[in-house]
Amino acid sequence: SMTDRPKRSGRPAAGRELSLDQVLDVGLELLEELGPQGFGGRALARQLGITPMSVAYHVGDQRNLMRLLVERVHAEPLAEPAAQWPPEARIQALLGEYMARVRRHPALTLCVLGDPQLFGGSLATFSQRLREEVRAFDADPALFDLLVDYSHGHALALALAGEGAQALEGAFEAGLRRLLR
């Protein structure tokens, strides 16, 4: 019968056997490989050896796929800075961890910076968390915006630097210390 025919390895017939986590992990790798312009549901379907409809079954439309990828990276809780640290050390720790994620996922970062609607969910939660730390350090609301713009400017530089990103090692932390001084 049709059912006992051996499946081709690694290529589920309709993609139903794939878990969402598997689809997203491949999606993240592919996004970094192809960059934002070349990436999408069709490319992901090709990579997984399934139909675009099977990809949609797992992740919905393109916008939802991107939202899920952002969550896959940023929903992972950041290490909590120690309660006894001074506020500027807490801010540095939080932004340092955020930047470590950005360094691992430059193409995803370009997508987020290019689409404000992707800045929801865990990123919005992180933003709120950072805002509280900054407020505890300095009541001037301009500082929060400065820190976020500085961080995203650096994130963009990293994302566009490609191989040259090594040259920027340590620059973010140095600039951050200067801003907080």
C-alpha positions as CSV (number, residue, x, y, z in Angstrom):
1,S,0.0,0.0,0.0
2,M,1.0,3.7,-0.1
3,T,1.4,3.9,3.6
4,D,4.3,1.5,4.1
5,R,6.4,2.9,1.4
6,P,9.6,4.2,3.1
7,K,9.8,8.0,3.4
8,R,12.7,9.8,1.8
9,S,14.8,10.7,4.8
10,G,14.6,14.2,6.1
11,R,11.8,15.2,3.7
12,P,8.4,14.8,5.4
13,A,5.7,14.4,2.7
14,A,3.5,17.4,3.8
15,G,5.8,18.8,6.5
16,R,3.3,17.9,9.2
17,E,5.9,15.9,11.1
18,L,8.2,18.9,11.5
19,S,7.9,20.7,14.8
20,L,7.5,24.5,14.9
21,D,10.8,24.7,16.7
22,Q,12.6,22.9,13.8
23,V,11.0,25.1,11.2
24,L,12.0,28.2,13.1
25,D,15.6,27.0,13.7
26,V,16.1,26.3,10.0
27,G,14.4,29.7,9.3
28,L,16.8,31.6,11.5
29,E,19.8,29.9,9.9
30,L,18.5,30.6,6.4
31,L,17.7,34.2,7.2
32,E,21.2,34.8,8.3
33,E,22.5,33.0,5.2
34,L,20.3,34.7,2.6
35,G,19.8,38.1,4.3
36,P,16.4,39.9,4.7
37,Q,16.0,40.4,0.9
38,G,16.4,36.7,-0.1
39,F,14.5,35.2,2.8
40,G,10.8,34.2,2.9
41,G,8.4,31.4,3.2
42,R,9.2,30.1,-0.3
43,A,13.0,29.9,0.4
44,L,12.2,28.2,3.7
45,A,10.0,25.7,2.0
46,R,12.7,24.9,-0.5
47,Q,15.3,24.5,2.3
48,L,13.0,22.2,4.3
49,G,11.9,20.2,1.2
50,I,8.3,20.9,1.8
51,T,5.6,23.0,0.0
52,P,5.1,26.7,0.7
53,M,1.6,25.7,2.0
54,S,3.2,23.4,4.6
55,V,5.4,26.3,5.8
56,A,2.3,28.5,6.0
57,Y,0.6,25.7,8.0
58,H,3.4,26.0,10.6
59,V,4.1,29.7,10.7
60,G,1.2,31.6,9.0
61,D,2.1,34.5,6.6
62,Q,5.5,36.2,6.1
63,R,4.8,38.8,8.8
64,N,3.9,36.1,11.4
65,L,7.0,34.1,10.4
66,M,9.1,37.1,11.2
67,R,7.3,37.7,14.5
68,L,7.9,34.1,15.4
69,L,11.6,34.3,14.5
70,V,12.0,37.4,16.6
71,E,10.4,35.7,19.6
72,R,12.6,32.6,19.1
73,V,15.6,34.8,19.6
74,H,14.4,37.4,22.1
75,A,11.9,35.4,24.3
76,E,14.9,33.6,26.0
77,P,15.2,35.5,29.3
78,L,18.3,37.6,29.7
79,A,20.5,37.0,32.7
80,E,19.3,39.2,35.5
81,P,21.8,41.7,36.7
82,A,22.6,41.3,40.5
83,A,20.3,43.4,42.7
84,Q,23.3,44.9,44.6
85,W,25.0,46.2,41.4
86,P,24.8,50.0,40.9
87,P,22.2,51.1,38.3
88,E,24.7,51.8,35.5
89,A,26.2,48.4,35.9
90,R,22.7,46.9,35.6
91,I,22.0,48.9,32.4
92,Q,25.3,47.8,30.9
93,A,24.6,44.2,31.7
94,L,21.2,44.3,30.1
95,L,22.3,46.1,27.0
96,G,25.4,43.9,26.7
97,E,23.2,40.8,26.7
98,Y,20.9,42.3,24.1
99,M,23.8,43.2,21.9
100,A,25.2,39.6,22.2
101,R,21.9,38.4,20.6
102,V,22.1,41.1,17.9
103,R,25.7,39.9,17.1
104,R,24.4,36.4,16.6
105,H,21.5,37.4,14.4
106,P,22.5,40.4,12.3
107,A,20.0,39.8,9.5
108,L,17.1,39.3,11.9
109,T,18.2,42.6,13.6
110,L,18.0,44.4,10.2
111,C,14.4,43.1,9.8
112,V,13.5,44.3,13.3
113,L,15.0,47.8,12.7
114,G,13.3,48.0,9.4
115,D,9.8,47.1,10.7
116,P,8.5,48.7,13.9
117,Q,5.7,46.2,14.1
118,L,8.3,43.5,14.9
119,F,9.3,45.4,18.0
120,G,6.6,43.8,20.1
121,G,6.3,40.8,22.4
122,S,9.6,40.0,24.2
123,L,11.4,43.0,22.7
124,A,8.7,45.4,24.0
125,T,9.0,43.7,27.4
126,F,12.8,44.1,27.4
127,S,12.4,47.7,26.4
128,Q,10.1,48.3,29.4
129,R,12.5,46.5,31.7
130,L,15.4,48.7,30.4
131,R,13.3,51.8,30.8
132,E,12.7,51.0,34.5
133,E,16.5,50.5,35.1
134,V,17.3,53.8,33.3
135,R,14.7,55.7,35.3
136,A,16.2,54.4,38.5
137,F,19.6,55.7,37.3
138,D,18.6,59.1,35.9
139,A,15.1,60.7,35.7
140,D,15.9,62.5,32.4
141,P,13.7,60.7,29.8
142,A,16.1,61.7,27.1
143,L,18.7,59.2,28.4
144,F,16.5,56.2,27.6
145,D,16.0,57.3,24.0
146,L,19.8,58.1,23.7
147,L,20.7,54.6,25.0
148,V,18.2,52.9,22.6
149,D,19.3,54.9,19.6
150,Y,22.9,54.3,20.4
151,S,22.3,50.6,20.8
152,H,20.4,50.3,17.6
153,G,22.9,52.4,15.7
154,H,25.6,50.0,16.9
155,A,23.4,47.0,16.0
156,L,22.9,48.4,12.5
157,A,26.7,48.9,12.1
158,L,27.3,45.3,13.3
159,A,24.6,43.9,10.9
160,L,26.1,45.8,7.9
161,A,29.7,45.2,8.8
162,G,29.7,41.4,8.1
163,E,33.3,40.2,8.3
164,G,34.4,43.7,9.5
165,A,32.3,43.3,12.7
166,Q,35.4,42.0,14.6
167,A,36.8,45.6,14.4
168,L,33.9,46.8,16.4
169,E,34.6,44.4,19.3
170,G,34.4,46.3,22.6
171,A,33.4,49.6,21.0
172,F,29.7,49.2,22.1
173,E,30.7,48.7,25.8
174,A,33.2,51.6,25.7
175,G,30.6,54.0,24.2
176,L,27.9,52.8,26.6
177,R,30.2,53.5,29.6
178,R,30.9,57.0,28.2
179,L,27.1,57.7,27.7
180,L,26.4,56.6,31.3
181,R,29.1,58.8,32.6
